[in-house]
Amino acid sequence: MSEQYRSREERKRQQAQNSPKQKKQRKQKNKKSSPLWKKILLTLLAIGIVGMVAGGITFAAIVAGAPPLDDKKLKDSFSSVIYDINGEEITEFGQVKRTYVPYDDIPKVLEEAVLATEDARFYEHNGVDIIRLGGALLANVKEGFGAEGGSTITQQVIKNSLLTTEKTITRKVQEVWLAFQLEQKYSKQEIIEMYLNKIYFPGNVYGVAQAAESFYGKDLSELELHEAAMIAGIPQSPNNYNPRTNPESAEKRRNIVLTLMAKHGFITEAEADEAKNIPVQSTVIEPTEKANPYHAFVEEVIEEVKEKTDIDAGSAGLEIYTTLDPKAQDTVENVLNGDTLNYPDDKLQAGIALIDTQTGEIRAIGGGRNQPVGGYNYATDTRRQPGSTIKPILDYGPAIEHLEYDSTYAQEIDEPYTYSDGKTPINNWDRSYKGQMSIRQALADSRNIPALKALQKVGLEKAQDFAQGLGIPLPEIHESYAIGGFKHGVSPLQMAGAFSAFGNNGIFIEPHAVKKIVLSDGTEISLAPEPEPAMSDYTAFMITDMMKSVVEYGTGKSVAIPGVNIAGKTGTTNFTDDDRAKYNIPSGAAKDAWFVGYNPNYTAAVWTGYNISEDSEKVYLDSSDQKLARAMFKEVFSEIAGDDTADFEQPDSVVKKAVEKGSMEAVLASEYTPSSRISYEYFVKGSEPSKVSKKYVNQKPNKPSNLNINYDQVTNSISLSWSFDEKALDNVSFEVRQSVDEGQYQVVNTSKNMGYEIADVIPGAIYSFQVVAVSDDDNSNRSNAAATKIQVPEPEVDVPELPGDAEGTEEENVEDDKNNNGNGNENGNGNQEENGNDNQGEGENGNGNQNENEGEDGTQDGEEVTNPEDTTDTPPATDASTPPQDNNGRKNEEDGEEE
């Protein structure tokens, strides 16, 4: 039954499907759905056609705006003009150092080195290498437009001669179009000839022929394989691959060129390996042309234009507007090469970078002492360990920015310590420890241990990021970097840029020498970098104030200029144990010495040291040499900023408080805190202390007791002695004041001795004395005065005996005896009593002894005292024998020598 049902149901469905109505509906449905794929295809074709048409129109419009092929621009070079900050012309360059060579005079080995490096399929394409361009396009899709170039030598000729270097689609389309045109008009040999005669080399050198002469003293045809590979490798980054200034990087680059030559079949692997074994500097000659005062700056300008725009300034006919201050540049040159300072020898080298604190603009570059054109630039090229100048950048700056170091008072313990391995000790430069101190004091005294502790607390990663934000390249970081033990080092220009951010409210602006360039067609291109926030304004200000202490009373006080607010840091570095033994380095000698400092308008970094080589006569800085960096800084700053009284502006995020020294947690000084125990420190607003110290109360020192005075007739001198509470002796000194014949009291001695003596006293004069106990912590906190006085006896005079006066009354004889013996006794010892003391009066006996017997009111028994209590009379200031005190009550110390 169920089977029949299913059959009937199936039959009904089948009949319904075959009905005319259903057939019509199916036809209409098929008619509507079948054209969908066709529509998609047609739509895509339409879009493609429209795109092709639009693209063609766009392409036509772009190429229509392309400049024509100009034979003069392609083959000739146009000099560029450099202007200083005032718009005055400094120099014109680009045509002098050039020797044009035809293709037939270019050696095959050099051509092959260039082809292997720049365009291996040069002779196979028609101006554009599709394979290379495809790879570049893929990289640009993944990493953004401009990530990788696919330019051929033909395209580079077009770009350098006819177009700007901005990375835009329009320029790239024009470049490709003109490259095809160039290949149609000129032969491959002519194109590579154009290229090789235009490329720039360090030292204001253009073209391969002049490069061979400048670097190797050879004709182009005499180049060896390793030399040709080096010349081919330099143009990609002339500054980084300069074999004179960066031999290590240059050798790596040369070896890459040799590898590419072998890869493309121009040389064998064996030939490449043989050339790689030759040191890159083995045949490089020293530059011989004497530098002018602006040469180091001009070379930096050329490098900067090349790196930022890829334009060869010597052939593009540019107007280059720079940041150079001629007066500052002349000052730097005079300091380096003049006779202002007493340099130990001609071999000692130095580099100076001077920039504008607010803008990062380079005002002057001191490339070195007695440096030739193309010589090493010690201000920009050198990479030396920074020593303690790195502490604000890697240690205390990050600690204030990221940690509980929310004030310049933050405390650390200077104590025996090791690195995190628990084995390697770290020492201070003086091999001593000073215990608890503020980070201000730790930086001022350049203590190494508190600096390492700060780095450890903030962490290596945050410290690394902080330094990189200030333009200090740190691909890696280790704990030894806390005190400047870098692996690769830094340049003076990099250090000046980093320190300027502290003086610029935490804003970092990359140091730069070029403000803008103007192309030959009038197009202006700004090259000034954008400001980048590197830290909070409170971090910048507090680090700056800490570094002002370095100059006021720390290791950098020798650079201080009256009236000029300078913040800065000293730094020296050590030799390794191996180098000490190898070069016989004496104790106390240093490898590098630095000073980096700034005021609100200028920042300068100075490095001094020696080149180290096997034949060096001297490679170290002795204790006198180590002071030269500071002396050079002061000479430069005195000239350019000697009358600059500007000070750093305190931001609203910072508050200043008077705190009491000594506590781990900051407490406010009380009204009774001695001035020598008060320190004025800055705090991040909201973190300042509110608790007031209760350590000191208004309590005077005890009054000296048992004041005794004695006149010695034999030596004609007066001596004082007194007693004092032994428990309080360590905290006080004694001030002795003297008056003669009731005149004004004057301070005659201040010491910790409980006695005083005065010689050659005046006969018959009355000598009065006051002795006061003075607190060592606060010289305004004084005891009442203990007082005494004595009249010096007149000298004995022999009176002639007169006739008729041999006898007299008993009273007269007694009076004579008094005059002769001092106190009217026949024994002649001046005693009224057997003990020889006058306990009632002024002690005018032969021995002059008098004890001070105090009454309850503090006066002497039987004697009138000028100021019985002396609670309001302030004694005169101490004499000049007291060591001078700084603002914080410290004794001034000699400059410290750092490690």
C-alpha positions in Angstrom: 0.0 0.0 0.0 2.8 2.4 0.9 4.6 1.5 -2.3 1.6 2.5 -4.3 1.3 5.7 -2.4 4.8 6.6 -3.0 4.3 5.8 -6.7 1.2 8.0 -6.9 3.0 10.9 -5.1 6.0 10.6 -7.4 3.6 10.5 -10.4 1.9 13.7 -9.2 5.2 15.5 -8.8 6.3 14.4 -12.2 3.1 15.6 -13.8 3.4 18.9 -12.0 6.9 19.4 -13.3 5.8 18.6 -16.9 2.9 20.9 -16.8 3.1 23.8 -19.3 3.1 26.4 -16.5 6.1 24.8 -14.8 8.0 24.6 -18.1 7.3 28.2 -18.7 8.6 29.2 -15.3 11.8 27.0 -15.8 12.4 28.7 -19.1 12.0 32.2 -17.6 14.4 31.3 -14.7 17.0 29.9 -17.1 16.7 32.9 -19.3 17.4 35.2 -16.3 20.3 33.3 -14.7 22.4 32.1 -17.7 23.9 35.6 -18.6 25.5 36.2 -15.2 28.9 34.9 -16.0 28.7 36.7 -19.3 27.9 39.9 -17.4 30.8 39.5 -15.1 33.2 38.9 -18.0 31.8 41.8 -19.9 32.1 44.0 -16.9 35.7 43.1 -16.4 36.4 43.7 -20.0 34.8 47.0 -19.8 36.7 48.0 -16.7 39.9 46.8 -18.4 39.2 48.8 -21.5 38.3 51.9 -19.5 41.4 51.4 -17.3 43.6 51.0 -20.4 42.2 54.1 -21.9 42.4 56.0 -18.6 45.9 54.6 -18.0 46.9 55.5 -21.5 45.6 59.0 -21.1 47.3 59.3 -17.6 50.6 57.9 -19.0 50.4 60.2 -21.9 49.9 63.2 -19.6 52.7 62.1 -17.3 55.3 61.6 -20.1 54.1 64.8 -21.8 55.4 66.6 -18.7 58.8 64.8 -18.8 61.8 67.0 -19.6 63.5 66.5 -23.0 66.7 64.6 -23.4 69.3 67.4 -23.0 72.7 66.4 -24.2 74.4 69.1 -22.1 72.8 68.0 -18.9 73.4 64.3 -19.7 77.1 64.7 -20.4 78.1 67.9 -18.6 78.1 68.7 -14.9 76.8 71.8 -13.2 78.4 73.1 -10.0 76.4 73.7 -6.9 76.6 76.7 -4.6 76.5 76.5 -0.8 75.1 79.3 1.3 75.6 79.9 5.0 72.9 80.7 7.6 73.0 84.4 6.6 72.4 83.6 2.9 76.0 84.4 2.0 77.9 82.1 -0.4 80.4 79.8 1.2 81.8 78.0 -1.8 80.9 76.7 -5.3 81.9 73.1 -6.0 81.5 70.2 -8.4 83.7 71.1 -11.4 87.2 71.3 -10.0 87.8 67.6 -9.1 86.7 65.9 -12.3 88.6 64.2 -15.0 86.3 63.1 -17.9 87.3 59.8 -19.5 85.8 58.2 -22.7 84.5 54.7 -22.6 87.6 53.3 -24.4 89.8 54.4 -21.5 87.6 52.7 -18.8 89.3 49.4 -17.8 87.2 46.3 -18.2 87.7 45.2 -14.6 86.1 48.5 -13.4 83.2 48.3 -15.8 82.5 44.7 -14.8 82.6 45.6 -11.1 80.1 48.4 -11.6 77.8 46.2 -13.8 77.9 43.3 -11.2 76.9 45.8 -8.5 74.5 48.1 -10.2 73.0 46.4 -13.3 74.2 42.9 -14.3 71.8 42.7 -17.3 72.7 46.2 -18.6 73.6 44.9 -22.1 70.4 42.8 -22.3 67.6 45.3 -21.5 66.3 48.3 -23.3 66.6 50.8 -20.4 64.4 49.0 -17.9 65.1 45.6 -16.4 61.6 43.9 -16.2 62.9 41.1 -13.9 64.5 43.5 -11.5 61.6 45.9 -11.7 59.1 43.1 -10.8 61.1 42.2 -7.7 61.1 45.8 -6.7 57.4 46.2 -7.3 56.7 43.1 -5.1 58.8 44.6 -2.3 57.0 47.9 -2.6 53.6 46.1 -2.3 54.8 44.4 0.8 56.7 47.2 2.5 55.3 50.4 0.9 56.2 52.4 -2.1 59.8 53.3 -2.3 61.0 50.3 -0.2 63.2 49.0 -2.9 64.5 50.4 -6.2 64.7 48.6 -9.5 66.6 51.3 -11.4 69.1 50.3 -14.1 72.2 52.3 -14.9 70.2 54.0 -17.7 67.5 55.1 -15.2 70.1 56.4 -12.8 71.6 58.6 -15.5 68.1 60.0 -16.2 67.4 60.5 -12.5 70.7 62.2 -11.8 70.7 64.4 -14.9 67.1 65.3 -15.6 64.7 64.5 -12.7 64.3 65.0 -9.0 64.9 62.1 -6.7 61.5 62.2 -4.9 59.9 58.7 -4.7 56.6 59.3 -6.6 54.8 57.4 -9.3 54.9 60.4 -11.6 58.7 60.6 -11.4 59.1 56.8 -11.8 56.9 56.8 -14.9 58.9 59.7 -16.4 62.1 57.9 -15.5 61.0 54.7 -17.3 59.8 56.6 -20.4 63.0 58.7 -20.7 65.2 55.6 -20.1 63.6 54.0 -23.2 64.2 57.2 -25.1 67.8 57.4 -23.9 68.5 53.8 -25.1 67.1 54.8 -28.5 69.4 57.8 -28.8 72.6 56.6 -27.3 74.7 53.4 -27.3 75.2 51.3 -24.2 78.8 52.4 -24.1 77.9 56.1 -24.2 75.4 55.6 -21.4 77.8 53.8 -19.1 80.4 56.5 -19.9 77.9 59.2 -18.7 77.3 57.3 -15.5 80.9 56.6 -14.6 81.9 60.2 -15.1 79.2 61.6 -12.9 79.1 59.5 -9.7 80.3 61.2 -6.5 83.0 60.0 -4.1 84.1 61.3 -0.7 86.3 64.3 -0.6 84.3 66.3 -3.2 85.5 63.9 -6.0 83.4 63.1 -9.1 84.0 60.4 -11.6 86.0 57.2 -11.5 89.1 58.6 -13.0 89.4 61.2 -10.3 88.5 58.6 -7.7 91.4 56.4 -8.8 93.8 59.3 -8.5 92.4 60.5 -5.1 92.3 57.2 -3.3 95.1 55.2 -5.0 97.3 57.8 -6.7 96.9 55.8 -9.9 95.7 56.2 -13.4 92.4 54.5 -14.1 94.1 51.8 -16.2 96.4 50.8 -13.3 93.7 49.7 -10.9 93.9 46.2 -9.4 90.9 44.0 -9.0 90.4 44.8 -5.3 90.8 48.5 -6.0 88.3 48.5 -8.8 85.8 46.6 -6.6 86.2 49.2 -3.9 85.6 52.1 -6.3 82.5 50.3 -7.6 81.1 49.8 -4.1 81.6 53.4 -2.7 78.8 55.3 -4.6 75.9 53.5 -2.9 76.8 55.2 0.4 79.9 57.3 0.0 80.2 58.3 3.7 79.7 54.8 5.1 81.9 53.1 2.6 84.8 55.5 2.6 88.0 53.3 3.0 89.8 56.1 4.7 87.2 56.8 7.4 85.3 53.5 7.7 87.7 50.8 6.7 85.7 48.0 8.3 82.5 48.8 6.5 84.3 49.6 3.3 86.0 46.2 3.3 82.7 44.4 3.8 81.2 46.4 0.9 84.2 45.7 -1.4 83.9 42.0 -0.6 80.2 42.0 -1.6 81.1 43.5 -4.9 83.7 40.8 -5.4 81.1 38.1 -4.6 78.7 39.6 -7.1 81.4 39.7 -9.8 82.0 36.0 -9.3 78.3 35.2 -9.2 77.8 36.9 -12.6 80.8 35.2 -14.1 83.1 38.2 -14.5 85.8 36.6 -12.3 86.4 33.2 -10.7 85.7 32.3 -7.1 89.5 32.0 -6.6 90.1 35.4 -7.9 87.5 36.8 -5.6 88.9 35.1 -2.6 92.4 36.3 -3.4 91.2 39.9 -3.7 89.2 39.6 -0.5 92.4 38.8 1.5 94.0 42.1 0.7 93.3 44.7 3.4 91.2 47.5 2.0 93.6 50.2 3.3 96.7 48.5 1.9 97.0 50.7 -1.2 94.8 53.7 -0.1 97.0 56.9 0.0 96.6 59.8 2.4 94.8 62.9 1.1 97.2 65.7 0.3 95.1 68.8 -0.4 95.0 71.2 2.5 91.6 71.8 4.0 90.0 75.2 4.2 88.1 76.3 7.4 84.7 75.1 5.9 85.8 71.9 4.3 84.6 69.5 7.0 81.2 71.3 7.0 81.0 71.2 3.2 81.7 67.5 3.1 78.9 66.9 5.6 76.6 69.0 3.4 77.4 66.9 0.3 76.9 63.6 2.3 73.6 64.9 3.7 72.2 65.8 0.3 73.3 62.5 -1.1 71.7 60.5 1.7 68.4 62.3 1.8 67.8 62.9 -1.9 70.3 60.6 -3.7 71.4 63.7 -5.7 75.0 64.2 -6.5 75.3 67.8 -5.4 78.5 68.3 -7.5 76.8 67.7 -10.8 73.2 68.8 -10.3 73.6 72.6 -10.2 71.9 73.0 -6.9 71.5 76.0 -4.5 72.1 74.6 -1.1 71.1 76.6 2.0 72.9 75.4 5.1 73.0 76.0 8.8 76.6 77.1 9.0 77.6 80.0 11.3 80.9 81.4 9.9 81.9 83.0 13.2 81.3 79.7 15.1 83.1 77.7 12.4 86.1 80.0 12.5 86.2 79.7 16.3 86.2 76.0 16.2 89.0 75.9 13.6 91.1 78.3 15.7 90.6 76.1 18.8 91.6 73.0 16.9 94.5 74.3 14.8 95.5 77.6 16.5 97.9 78.2 19.4 95.3 79.0 22.1 95.7 75.7 23.8 98.9 73.8 24.6 98.6 70.5 22.8 101.1 67.8 23.8 101.9 67.0 20.1 100.6 67.0 16.6 99.3 63.5 16.8 96.6 64.2 19.4 93.3 64.4 17.6 90.0 66.0 18.4 86.5 66.4 17.0 84.0 69.2 17.8 80.3 69.4 16.9 78.4 72.6 17.6 74.7 72.7 17.1 71.7 74.9 17.9 70.0 73.5 21.0 66.5 74.5 19.9 66.6 73.5 16.2 69.3 70.8 15.8 70.9 72.9 13.1 74.7 72.3 12.9 76.5 75.6 13.4 80.1 74.3 13.1 82.0 71.1 12.6 85.6 70.7 13.7 86.7 67.6 11.7 90.1 67.3 13.4 93.5 68.8 13.9 95.6 69.5 10.8 93.3 67.4 8.6 93.6 67.5 4.8 90.7 67.5 2.3 89.1 64.1 2.3 90.7 63.2 5.6 89.0 61.6 8.5 86.3 63.7 10.1 86.5 63.2 13.9 83.3 65.1 14.5 81.0 62.9 12.3 82.9 59.7 11.3 84.6 58.7 14.5 83.0 56.0 16.7 84.5 56.0 20.1 83.3 54.8 23.5 81.5 57.7 25.3 82.5 56.9 28.8 80.5 58.7 31.6 78.9 61.1 29.1 76.4 58.4 28.4 75.1 58.3 32.0 72.3 60.9 31.5 71.2 59.1 28.3 71.2 55.5 29.4 70.9 55.6 33.2 69.4 58.6 34.9 67.2 59.8 32.0 65.4 56.5 31.5 65.1 56.1 35.3 63.4 59.5 35.8 61.2 58.8 32.8 60.0 55.3 33.7 60.8 54.6 37.4 60.3 55.9 40.9 63.2 58.2 40.3 60.8 61.1 40.4 63.2 63.7 41.7 66.8 64.9 41.5 67.0 63.8 45.2 66.4 60.1 44.5 68.8 58.1 46.6 71.3 55.4 45.7 74.0 53.6 47.7 77.6 53.9 46.4 79.1 50.7 47.7 81.1 47.6 46.6 79.0 46.1 43.8 79.1 43.6 40.9 77.3 43.3 37.5 74.3 41.0 37.4 76.5 37.9 36.9 77.4 38.3 40.6 81.1 37.9 39.8 82.3 40.9 37.7 83.0 43.9 40.0 82.4 47.5 39.0 84.6 50.2 40.3 84.4 54.0 40.6 87.1 56.1 39.0 88.8 56.7 42.4 88.4 53.1 43.7 86.4 54.4 46.7 82.8 54.4 47.8 80.8 57.3 49.2 77.7 55.5 50.6 74.2 57.0 50.3 73.8 59.9 47.9 71.3 61.5 45.6 71.4 60.9 41.9 72.3 64.5 41.5 75.5 64.0 43.5 76.2 60.7 41.9 76.1 62.4 38.4 78.1 65.4 39.6 80.8 63.2 41.0 80.5 60.7 38.2 80.0 57.6 40.4 79.8 54.4 38.4 78.0 52.2 40.8 74.8 54.3 41.2 74.7 54.7 37.4 74.7 50.9 36.9 72.1 50.4 39.6 69.8 52.9 37.8 70.3 51.0 34.5 69.5 47.7 36.1 66.3 49.1 37.7 65.0 50.6 34.5 65.9 47.6 32.4 68.1 47.3 29.3 65.2 47.4 26.8 63.7 50.7 28.1 67.2 52.2 28.3 68.0 51.2 24.8 64.7 52.6 23.4 65.4 55.9 25.3 68.9 56.2 23.8 67.6 55.4 20.3 65.0 58.1 20.6 67.9 60.5 21.1 69.7 59.4 17.9 72.2 57.1 19.6 72.5 53.9 17.5 72.3 50.9 19.8 71.7 47.7 17.9 72.5 45.9 21.2 73.0 46.8 24.8 74.8 45.3 27.8 75.1 46.4 31.4 78.7 47.7 30.8 77.0 50.3 28.6 75.9 52.0 31.8 79.3 53.6 32.1 80.0 54.0 28.4 81.7 50.7 27.6 80.2 50.5 24.1 81.2 48.0 21.5 81.0 50.3 18.5 80.9 53.8 20.0 79.4 57.2 19.0 80.4 60.4 17.3 80.6 63.9 18.7 77.7 64.9 16.4 75.5 62.1 17.7 76.3 63.0 21.3 75.6 66.7 20.7 72.2 65.8 19.2 71.3 63.6 22.1 72.2 66.2 24.8 70.4 69.0 22.9 67.1 67.2 23.5 67.6 67.7 27.3 68.0 71.4 26.7 65.0 71.5 24.3 62.3 70.3 26.7 62.7 66.7 25.7 62.2 67.3 21.9 64.8 65.6 19.7 65.6 67.1 16.3 68.2 65.3 14.3 71.4 67.3 13.8 71.4 68.6 10.2 73.5 70.9 8.0 71.1 71.6 5.2 67.8 73.5 5.5 66.7 73.2 1.9 68.0 72.8 -1.7 66.8 74.5 -4.9 67.0 72.5 -8.1 68.1 73.9 -11.4 64.4 74.3 -12.4 63.6 76.3 -9.3 62.0 73.4 -7.4 62.6 73.7 -3.6 63.0 70.7 -1.4 63.1 71.1 2.4 65.6 68.8 4.2 64.9 69.9 7.7 63.9 66.9 9.9 60.7 66.9 11.9 60.9 67.4 15.7 60.3 64.1 17.7 59.3 63.9 21.4 61.9 61.9 23.1 61.0 62.3 26.8 58.8 64.2 29.2 59.6 67.8 29.8 60.2 67.0 33.5 62.8 64.4 32.7 64.6 66.8 30.4 64.6 69.6 33.0 65.7 67.5 35.9 68.5 65.9 34.0 69.6 69.4 32.8 69.6 70.7 36.4 71.6 67.7 37.5 74.1 68.4 34.8 74.3 72.0 35.9 75.6 70.7 39.2 78.4 68.8 37.2 79.6 72.2 36.1 78.9 74.1 39.3 80.8 71.8 41.7 81.4 68.4 40.0 83.9 66.9 37.6 83.2 69.6 35.0 83.6 72.7 37.1 86.6 73.8 35.1 84.4 74.7 32.1 82.3 77.1 34.1 81.9 80.6 32.6 80.6 83.4 34.9 77.0 84.3 34.1 76.5 81.4 31.6 74.2 78.6 32.5 75.9 75.5 31.3 74.8 71.9 31.8 77.2 69.1 30.8 79.0 65.9 31.5 82.6 64.7 31.5 83.7 61.3 30.3 86.9 59.2 30.0 87.5 55.6 28.9 90.0 53.0 29.8 92.2 50.7 27.8 91.6 46.9 28.0 94.1 44.9 30.0 95.6 43.5 26.7 96.1 47.0 25.3 97.6 48.2 28.6 100.3 45.5 28.3 100.7 45.9 24.5 101.2 49.6 24.5 102.7 50.0 28.0 99.9 52.3 29.2 100.8 54.0 32.5 98.5 54.1 35.5 95.9 56.8 35.3 96.1 57.2 31.5 92.9 57.2 29.4 92.0 56.2 25.9 89.3 58.9 25.2 88.3 62.1 27.0 85.0 63.9 26.4 83.0 66.9 27.4 79.4 67.4 26.2 77.6 70.5 27.3 74.9 73.0 26.5 73.0 76.1 27.4 69.5 77.0 26.1 71.0 78.1 22.7 74.1 76.0 21.9 75.2 72.5 22.4 78.8 71.3 21.9 80.4 67.9 22.1 84.2 67.6 22.2 86.2 64.3 21.9 90.0 64.0 22.2 92.2 61.0 21.8 94.8 59.3 19.6 94.7 57.0 16.7 96.0 53.6 17.8 98.2 51.6 15.4 101.3 49.4 15.6 103.7 52.3 14.8 102.1 54.9 17.1 104.5 56.6 19.4 101.8 57.5 21.9 98.3 56.2 22.1 97.1 57.4 25.5 96.0 60.6 27.3 97.8 61.4 30.5 96.2 63.3 33.3 97.0 66.7 31.7 95.8 65.6 28.3 92.5 64.5 29.7 91.6 68.1 30.6 91.9 69.3 27.0 88.4 68.3 26.0 87.0 70.6 28.8 89.4 73.4 27.9 88.4 73.2 24.2 84.7 73.3 25.2 85.3 76.4 27.3 87.2 78.2 24.6 84.5 77.6 22.1 81.6 78.5 24.4 83.4 81.6 25.8 83.6 82.9 22.3 80.1 82.1 21.0 78.1 82.2 24.2 80.2 84.2 26.7 77.6 86.9 27.1 74.6 84.5 26.9 72.8 84.6 30.2 69.7 82.6 29.2 68.6 79.9 31.6 66.5 76.8 31.2 62.8 77.4 31.8 61.2 75.3 34.5 58.1 73.5 33.2 54.8 73.4 35.1 55.3 69.6 35.6 58.2 70.2 38.1 58.3 71.7 41.6 61.3 72.8 43.6 61.5 71.9 47.3 64.1 72.5 50.1 64.8 69.0 51.5 66.9 67.8 54.3 70.0 65.7 53.3 70.5 62.3 54.6 67.2 60.5 54.6 66.4 57.8 52.0 62.9 59.2 51.5 62.9 62.9 50.9 61.6 65.1 53.8 61.2 68.8 53.8 63.7 70.8 55.8 62.4 72.4 59.0 63.0 75.9 60.2 65.8 74.5 62.4 67.5 72.4 59.7 71.1 73.7 59.4 71.7 75.4 56.0 74.5 73.0 55.2 72.1 70.2 55.6 69.5 71.6 53.1 69.5 70.7 49.4 67.1 72.3 46.9 65.8 69.6 44.6 63.2 69.2 41.8 60.3 66.8 42.0 57.7 65.7 39.4 54.6 67.6 40.4 52.5 65.4 42.7 55.4 63.4 44.0 57.0 66.1 46.2 57.4 65.3 49.9 54.9 66.7 52.5 56.6 65.4 55.7 58.7 68.0 57.6 61.9 66.8 59.3 62.0 66.6 63.1 65.7 65.8 63.3 66.8 69.3 64.3 65.4 71.5 67.1 66.2 75.0 68.1 69.0 74.1 70.6 72.2 76.0 71.0 75.5 74.4 71.7 76.6 74.5 75.3 78.8 77.4 76.4 82.5 76.7 76.8 83.4 76.3 80.5 86.5 76.8 82.8 87.8 79.6 80.6 91.4 80.3 81.9 93.7 83.1 80.8 97.4 83.3 81.5 100.1 85.9 80.8 103.7 84.7 80.4 106.1 87.5 81.2 109.1 85.6 79.8 107.6 85.1 76.3 105.3 88.2 76.5 102.3 86.1 75.4 98.8 85.4 76.5 97.3 82.0 76.4 93.7 80.8 76.7 92.3 77.4 77.6 88.8 76.1 78.2 86.7 72.9 78.6 83.7 71.6 76.7 81.3 68.6 76.8 83.3 65.7 75.2 80.1 64.2 73.7 79.5 67.3 71.6 83.1 68.0 70.5 82.8 66.3 67.1 79.9 68.7 66.1 81.4 72.1 67.0 84.3 74.4 66.4 85.4 77.2 68.7 85.5 80.8 67.6 87.8 83.2 69.6 87.1 86.9 69.5 89.5 89.5 70.8 89.3 93.2 71.9 92.2 95.4 72.8 91.7 98.3 75.2 87.9 98.0 75.1 87.8 98.3 71.3 85.7 96.3 68.8 85.8 92.5 69.0 87.4 90.7 66.0 87.6 87.0 65.2 91.1 85.9 65.6 90.8 82.1 65.4 88.3 79.4 64.5 89.3 75.8 65.2 88.5 72.6 67.1 91.3 73.3 69.5 90.3 74.2 73.1 93.1 76.7 73.5 94.6 79.8 71.9 97.7 81.8 72.3 98.6 85.4 71.2 102.3 86.5 71.2 104.0 90.0 71.4 101.2 91.6 73.4 101.2 95.3 74.2 102.5 96.2 77.6 99.8 97.9 79.7 97.0 97.0 77.3 93.8 95.4 78.3 93.0 92.2 76.3 89.4 91.0 76.4 88.4 87.6 74.9 85.1 85.8 74.1 85.0 82.1 73.2 81.9 80.7 71.3 81.0 77.2 70.3 79.8 77.1 66.7 77.8 74.2 65.2 79.7 72.6 62.3 76.3 71.9 60.5 75.1 75.5 60.8 77.5 78.3 61.6 74.6 80.5 62.6 73.8 78.2 65.5 76.1 79.4 68.3 76.5 79.1 72.0 76.6 82.0 74.5 80.1 83.5 74.9 82.4 82.6 77.6 84.4 85.8 78.4 87.5 87.0 80.2 90.1 89.7 80.1 93.5 90.7 81.4 95.7 93.7 81.6 99.3 93.2 80.5 101.8 94.5 83.2 104.0 97.4 82.4 107.7 96.6 82.1 109.8 97.1 85.2 111.8 100.4 85.3 114.9 101.0 87.4 114.4 104.2 89.4 117.6 106.0 90.5 118.0 106.4 94.3 117.8 110.1 95.2 119.8 111.6 98.1 117.8 112.0 101.3 115.2 109.5 100.2 117.0 106.4 101.5 114.5 106.1 104.3 110.7 106.5 104.3 107.6 105.6 106.0 106.6 102.0 106.3 103.6 102.7 104.0 105.9 104.2 101.4 108.2 101.2 101.4 105.3 98.8 101.1 104.0 100.8 98.1 107.4 100.6 96.4 107.4 96.9 97.0 104.0 96.7 95.3 105.3 98.6 92.2 108.4 96.4 92.0 106.8 93.0 92.6 103.3 93.4 91.2 101.1 92.6 94.2 102.7 94.1 97.3 104.4 91.0 98.7 108.0 90.9 99.8 108.5 87.6 98.2 108.4 89.1 94.7 106.2 86.5 93.1 103.2 88.7 92.9 101.0 86.6 95.2 98.5 88.1 97.6 97.9 84.6 98.9 100.3 81.7 99.0 98.6 80.1 95.9 99.5 83.1 93.8 95.9 83.6 92.5 93.9 86.7 92.6 90.4 85.3 92.9 88.7 88.6 93.3 90.0 90.9 90.6 91.6 91.1 87.2 94.6 88.9 87.8 97.2 91.7 87.5 99.9 89.6 89.3 103.3 88.6 88.1 102.0 85.3 86.5 98.8 86.9 85.3 96.7 83.8 86.2 93.0 84.2 86.4 90.2 81.6 86.5 86.7 82.4 85.3 84.2 81.8 88.1 80.7 81.9 86.7 77.7 83.1 88.6 74.2 81.9 87.9 73.6 84.8 85.6 76.5 83.8 83.4 78.8 86.7 84.4 82.3 86.4 85.9 82.6 86.9 89.6 84.2 90.3 90.3 84.3 91.3 86.6 82.1 93.3 84.3 81.4 91.5 81.0 80.4 93.4 77.9 77.7 91.0 76.7 76.8 88.7 79.6 74.4 86.4 77.6 75.4 87.3 74.0 72.2 85.9 72.7 71.7 88.6 70.0 75.2 89.6 69.1 76.2 87.7 65.9 80.0 87.2 65.8 81.9 88.4 62.7 82.5 85.9 59.9 85.4 83.5 60.1 88.6 84.3 58.4 89.8 83.2 54.9 91.4 80.1 56.3 88.1 78.4 56.3 87.6 76.3 53.1 85.2 78.0 50.6 81.7 76.5 50.6 79.5 75.9 47.6 75.7 76.5 47.5 75.1 73.2 49.3 77.7 73.7 51.9 80.2 71.4 50.4 83.9 72.1 50.4 85.1 72.6 46.9 87.2 69.7 45.6 89.6 69.3 42.7 88.4 67.9 39.4 87.8 64.2 39.6 89.3 61.9 37.0 86.9 59.4 35.7 87.2 55.9 34.3 
